[in-house]
Amino acid sequence: MQTINVLVLGVGGNVSQGIMTALRLSRIPVKIIGACVSEESLGLYFCDKAYISPYADSPDFISWYADLCIKEKIDITFSGVEEIIEVLERNREALKGMKTVFVSSSRECLNIGNDKYLTCRWLKDNALNYPLFASSDNSAEIVNLLEKTKYPLIAKPKRGKGSAGIIRINSEKDLSLVPRDNYVIQECLGDADNEYTVGCYVNKQGDLDAMIVFRRYLKYGTTFKAEIVQDSGITAECARICSAFHPAGPLNIQMRKHEGKAVCFELNVRFSGTTAMRARWGFNDVAAMLNEYILGQPTNLHPYESGIAYRYFNEAYIDQSMMAELSKTGHISDVSSYSNFKEL
């Protein structure tokens, strides 16, 4: 089988790093060309070849991306960074002459998924389970929310990531301190022992190909423990969401059990922070995309029915000359040639 040239953008982030792990686990011959904005982006040192990239909002980003794809004969591009995915999708027409494959859901789907207020509105409009909600700048919606539920409430940045900026509201005084712009206020759903992250993969034909459900436990805003569970209520609701949302490829659904129902509170229209965990348990949606879009084969997704995974801290040791080379030239042609790099 011919080696596939894969570009992974934003490798300083944990999602793109998980994509690289899934690529290595796939057993498909790949050459990973990684890129990120700083020589201190650790994922660069796990690639076969590394580049420093412009930021996604830079006017130079698209031309840099196109030139790199041509230079490295890139077959397919992946990224776990929402800003990069948005920019590439927005510029799809300008890039349509390229041979490089980039799979993404529509701009409408990205816009909904990247805004927690729009996510709640979309769930409600499509008769799906949703948390009661209000925009922080809409007094009428806040009054209506308080008429239907009670404290505590949760306030989140509409376009926030992880647990950054989340505020627990226990009283009217707390509510008055929530920023008036760019926050969504929601009812509190269930409890931390009933939070789930669900990986869904929708194939080229638009069908839900496979799904894997984790009960997850959080630390520092990310999953540190994940347990595969079998729950018909969760899978049925996620199937309804996929049917209405029409994503392309991966969709990560975050939900909690609340009053006996599975209630979605966030849609990640991309690969997930648990991509590597899922890949080890038969749900390698990165490999599924290679199979479908590059090799013309079935997705080959066969999720395990049970399993538990834990995250833990580790170290990587990097030869300073590698960083110096990246800082000076903007790329490293062969990462493996630096023998002092070691991961424990």
C-alpha positions as CSV (number, residue, x, y, z in Angstrom):
1,M,0.0,0.0,0.0
2,Q,1.3,3.4,-0.9
3,T,2.2,5.8,1.9
4,I,-0.4,8.5,2.4
5,N,0.9,12.0,3.0
6,V,-1.2,13.5,5.9
7,L,-1.0,17.1,7.1
8,V,-2.1,17.7,10.7
9,L,-2.6,21.4,11.5
10,G,-2.6,22.8,15.1
11,V,-0.5,20.0,16.6
12,G,0.1,22.0,19.7
13,G,-3.5,21.2,20.8
14,N,-4.6,18.0,22.4
15,V,-7.2,17.1,19.7
16,S,-4.7,17.3,16.8
17,Q,-2.2,15.3,18.9
18,G,-5.0,12.7,19.4
19,I,-5.5,12.7,15.6
20,M,-1.8,11.8,15.2
21,T,-2.0,9.0,17.7
22,A,-5.0,7.6,15.9
23,L,-3.0,7.8,12.6
24,R,-0.2,5.8,14.2
25,L,-2.7,3.2,15.5
26,S,-4.4,2.8,12.2
27,R,-1.7,0.6,10.7
28,I,-2.3,2.5,7.4
29,P,1.1,3.6,6.0
30,V,1.2,7.4,6.6
31,K,3.8,10.2,6.6
32,I,2.7,12.8,9.1
33,I,3.5,16.4,8.3
34,G,2.6,18.5,11.3
35,A,2.3,22.2,11.6
36,C,1.7,24.7,14.4
37,V,2.3,28.4,15.2
38,S,5.3,27.9,17.6
39,E,8.4,25.8,18.0
40,E,7.2,25.1,21.5
41,S,4.1,23.2,20.2
42,L,5.0,19.7,21.4
43,G,3.1,17.8,18.7
44,L,5.7,19.0,16.1
45,Y,8.2,16.6,17.6
46,F,5.9,13.6,17.1
47,C,5.6,14.2,13.4
48,D,7.7,12.9,10.6
49,K,8.2,16.4,9.3
50,A,7.4,19.7,11.0
51,Y,6.5,23.2,10.0
52,I,5.8,26.5,11.7
53,S,2.5,27.9,10.4
54,P,0.8,31.3,10.4
55,Y,-2.2,31.7,12.6
56,A,-5.5,30.7,11.0
57,D,-6.7,34.4,11.0
58,S,-3.6,35.6,9.2
59,P,-4.0,36.8,5.6
60,D,-1.1,34.6,4.7
61,F,-2.6,31.4,6.1
62,I,-4.5,30.1,3.0
63,S,-1.6,30.8,0.5
64,W,0.8,29.2,3.0
65,Y,-1.5,26.2,3.3
66,A,-1.9,25.8,-0.5
67,D,1.9,26.1,-1.1
68,L,2.6,23.5,1.6
69,C,0.1,21.0,0.2
70,I,1.7,21.3,-3.2
71,K,5.2,21.1,-1.9
72,E,4.6,18.0,0.3
73,K,2.1,16.4,-2.0
74,I,-0.5,16.2,0.8
75,D,-3.3,13.7,0.3
76,I,-5.5,14.7,3.2
77,T,-5.6,17.4,5.9
78,F,-6.8,17.0,9.5
79,S,-7.1,19.5,12.3
80,G,-8.7,19.6,15.8
81,V,-8.6,23.4,15.9
82,E,-12.0,25.0,15.3
83,E,-10.5,28.2,13.9
84,I,-8.5,26.3,11.3
85,I,-11.5,24.1,10.3
86,E,-13.6,27.3,9.9
87,V,-11.0,29.0,7.7
88,L,-10.5,26.0,5.5
89,E,-14.2,25.4,5.0
90,R,-14.8,29.1,4.3
91,N,-12.1,29.0,1.6
92,R,-13.2,25.7,0.1
93,E,-14.1,27.4,-3.2
94,A,-10.7,29.0,-3.5
95,L,-9.0,25.7,-2.8
96,K,-11.2,23.5,-4.9
97,G,-8.5,23.0,-7.6
98,M,-6.2,21.3,-5.2
99,K,-5.8,17.5,-5.0
100,T,-5.7,17.6,-1.1
101,V,-8.8,16.2,0.6
102,F,-10.3,18.2,3.5
103,V,-13.5,16.9,5.0
104,S,-15.6,19.2,7.1
105,S,-19.2,19.7,7.9
106,S,-21.0,22.7,6.4
107,R,-20.3,26.3,7.5
108,E,-23.8,26.3,9.0
109,C,-23.1,23.2,11.1
110,L,-19.8,24.7,12.2
111,N,-21.4,28.0,13.2
112,I,-24.0,26.2,15.3
113,G,-21.6,23.9,16.9
114,N,-19.1,26.6,17.8
115,D,-21.7,28.7,19.6
116,K,-23.3,27.2,22.7
117,Y,-26.3,29.5,22.4
118,L,-27.0,28.6,18.8
119,T,-26.5,25.0,19.8
120,C,-29.3,25.2,22.4
121,R,-31.5,27.1,19.9
122,W,-30.9,24.5,17.2
123,L,-31.7,21.6,19.6
124,K,-35.0,23.3,20.6
125,D,-36.0,24.2,17.0
126,N,-35.5,20.6,16.0
127,A,-37.6,19.1,18.8
128,L,-34.6,17.5,20.5
129,N,-33.8,17.4,24.2
130,Y,-32.1,20.7,25.2
131,P,-31.2,22.6,28.4
132,L,-33.3,25.5,29.2
133,F,-31.3,28.6,28.2
134,A,-31.1,32.3,27.8
135,S,-28.6,34.7,26.2
136,S,-26.9,36.9,28.8
137,D,-27.9,40.1,26.8
138,N,-31.6,39.2,26.5
139,S,-33.5,40.2,29.6
140,A,-36.8,38.7,28.4
141,E,-35.1,35.3,27.8
142,I,-33.5,35.4,31.3
143,V,-36.9,36.2,32.9
144,N,-38.4,33.3,31.0
145,L,-35.6,31.0,32.1
146,L,-36.1,31.9,35.8
147,E,-39.8,31.2,35.5
148,K,-39.1,27.7,34.3
149,T,-36.2,26.6,36.5
150,K,-34.4,27.7,39.7
151,Y,-30.9,28.3,40.9
152,P,-28.2,27.1,40.5
153,L,-27.6,28.0,36.9
154,I,-24.6,27.8,34.7
155,A,-23.2,30.6,32.5
156,K,-20.7,29.7,29.7
157,P,-19.0,31.8,27.0
158,K,-20.9,31.2,23.8
159,R,-17.7,30.3,22.0
160,G,-15.7,29.0,24.9
161,K,-13.5,25.9,25.1
162,G,-13.2,23.4,27.9
163,S,-14.2,24.8,31.2
164,A,-12.7,28.3,30.6
165,G,-15.0,31.1,31.7
166,I,-17.7,28.9,33.2
167,I,-19.6,30.6,36.1
168,R,-21.9,28.9,38.6
169,I,-24.9,31.1,39.4
170,N,-26.3,30.5,42.9
171,S,-28.3,33.7,43.4
172,E,-29.6,36.9,41.8
173,K,-26.4,38.6,42.9
174,D,-24.3,36.0,41.0
175,L,-26.5,36.5,37.9
176,S,-25.9,40.2,37.9
177,L,-22.2,39.6,37.7
178,V,-22.4,37.5,34.5
179,P,-21.0,39.5,31.5
180,R,-23.8,40.8,29.4
181,D,-22.1,40.0,26.1
182,N,-21.3,36.6,24.6
183,Y,-22.5,34.3,27.4
184,V,-25.3,31.7,27.4
185,I,-27.0,30.9,30.7
186,Q,-28.4,27.4,31.1
187,E,-30.1,25.3,33.7
188,C,-27.9,22.8,35.6
189,L,-28.2,19.4,34.0
190,G,-27.9,16.3,36.2
191,D,-24.6,15.8,37.9
192,A,-20.9,15.1,37.1
193,D,-21.4,11.4,37.5
194,N,-23.8,11.4,34.6
195,E,-21.9,13.2,31.9
196,Y,-21.2,11.6,28.6
197,T,-19.2,12.3,25.5
198,V,-20.4,10.4,22.4
199,G,-18.4,9.9,19.2
200,C,-20.4,9.7,16.0
201,Y,-19.2,9.1,12.5
202,V,-21.4,10.0,9.5
203,N,-20.1,8.4,6.3
204,K,-19.9,9.8,2.7
205,Q,-23.4,8.6,2.0
206,G,-24.7,10.7,5.0
207,D,-25.5,7.7,7.1
208,L,-24.6,7.3,10.8
209,D,-21.9,4.6,10.4
210,A,-21.0,4.0,14.1
211,M,-21.1,5.5,17.6
212,I,-19.3,5.0,20.8
213,V,-20.5,6.3,24.2
214,F,-18.2,7.3,27.1
215,R,-19.2,8.2,30.6
216,R,-16.6,10.8,31.3
217,Y,-15.0,12.4,34.4
218,L,-13.3,15.8,34.1
219,K,-10.2,17.5,35.5
220,Y,-8.8,20.8,34.2
221,G,-11.6,21.0,31.7
222,T,-10.8,17.8,29.9
223,T,-11.6,14.1,30.2
224,F,-9.2,12.3,32.6
225,K,-11.3,9.1,32.9
226,A,-13.5,7.5,30.2
227,E,-15.7,4.4,30.5
228,I,-17.5,2.8,27.6
229,V,-21.2,2.4,28.4
230,Q,-24.2,0.9,26.6
231,D,-27.3,3.1,27.0
232,S,-30.1,3.0,24.5
233,G,-31.5,6.3,25.6
234,I,-28.2,8.1,24.8
235,T,-27.7,6.3,21.5
236,A,-31.3,7.0,20.3
237,E,-31.0,10.7,21.1
238,C,-27.6,11.0,19.4
239,A,-29.0,9.2,16.3
240,R,-31.8,11.8,16.2
241,I,-29.2,14.6,16.5
242,C,-27.1,13.2,13.6
243,S,-30.2,12.7,11.4
244,A,-31.2,16.4,11.9
245,F,-27.8,17.9,11.9
246,H,-26.3,16.2,8.8
247,P,-22.6,16.4,9.8
248,A,-19.8,15.1,7.5
249,G,-17.4,12.7,9.2
250,P,-16.9,13.2,13.0
251,L,-19.4,14.7,15.4
252,N,-18.8,14.7,19.1
253,I,-21.9,15.1,21.3
254,Q,-21.6,16.1,24.9
255,M,-24.6,15.4,27.1
256,R,-25.8,14.7,30.6
257,K,-28.6,12.5,32.0
258,H,-31.3,14.9,33.4
259,E,-34.6,13.8,34.8
260,G,-34.3,10.5,33.1
261,K,-33.5,12.0,29.6
262,A,-30.2,12.3,27.7
263,V,-29.8,16.0,27.1
264,C,-27.2,17.4,24.7
265,F,-25.5,20.6,25.8
266,E,-22.6,20.9,23.3
267,L,-21.8,19.8,19.8
268,N,-18.2,19.6,18.7
269,V,-18.2,19.5,14.9
270,R,-14.8,17.9,14.7
271,F,-12.7,15.2,16.1
272,S,-12.7,15.0,19.9
273,G,-10.2,15.2,22.7
274,T,-10.9,11.5,23.3
275,T,-10.0,10.6,19.7
276,A,-7.0,8.5,20.8
277,M,-9.0,6.7,23.4
278,R,-11.7,5.8,21.0
279,A,-9.1,4.6,18.4
280,R,-7.8,2.1,20.9
281,W,-11.3,0.8,21.4
282,G,-12.2,0.0,17.8
283,F,-13.6,3.5,16.9
284,N,-10.8,5.0,14.9
285,D,-12.7,7.7,13.0
286,V,-9.4,9.2,11.7
287,A,-8.7,5.9,10.0
288,A,-12.3,5.7,8.9
289,M,-11.8,8.9,7.0
290,L,-8.7,7.7,5.3
291,N,-10.4,4.5,4.3
292,E,-13.4,6.3,2.8
293,Y,-11.9,9.3,1.2
294,I,-8.4,8.1,0.2
295,L,-8.5,4.3,-0.1
296,G,-12.1,3.9,-1.2
297,Q,-12.7,1.2,1.4
298,P,-15.4,0.7,4.1
299,T,-14.9,2.7,7.3
300,N,-14.1,-0.4,9.4
301,L,-15.4,1.0,12.7
302,H,-16.1,-1.7,15.3
303,P,-16.4,-0.1,18.7
304,Y,-15.7,-2.2,21.8
305,E,-18.6,-2.8,24.2
306,S,-16.6,-2.2,27.4
307,G,-13.4,-0.5,28.6
308,I,-12.0,2.2,30.9
309,A,-9.2,4.6,30.1
310,Y,-7.3,7.1,32.3
311,R,-5.2,10.1,31.3
312,Y,-2.0,10.9,33.2
313,F,0.9,13.3,33.1
314,N,4.0,12.4,31.1
315,E,7.1,14.1,29.8
316,A,8.9,14.6,26.5
317,Y,12.6,15.5,26.2
318,I,13.5,17.6,23.2
319,D,17.0,18.4,21.9
320,Q,17.3,22.2,22.0
321,S,18.8,22.1,18.5
322,M,15.4,20.9,17.2
323,M,13.7,23.9,18.6
324,A,16.5,26.1,17.3
325,E,16.1,24.6,13.8
326,L,12.4,25.2,13.7
327,S,12.8,28.7,15.0
328,K,15.4,29.6,12.4
329,T,14.1,27.8,9.3
330,G,10.4,27.2,10.0
331,H,10.6,23.5,9.4
332,I,12.3,20.2,10.2
333,S,12.6,17.8,7.3
334,D,13.2,14.7,9.3
335,V,12.2,14.8,13.0
336,S,13.6,11.3,13.6
337,S,17.1,12.5,12.7
338,Y,17.3,14.2,16.1
339,S,18.3,11.3,18.3
340,N,18.0,13.1,21.6
341,F,14.2,13.4,21.4
342,K,12.6,10.9,23.8
343,E,9.2,10.3,25.3
344,L,8.9,8.3,28.5
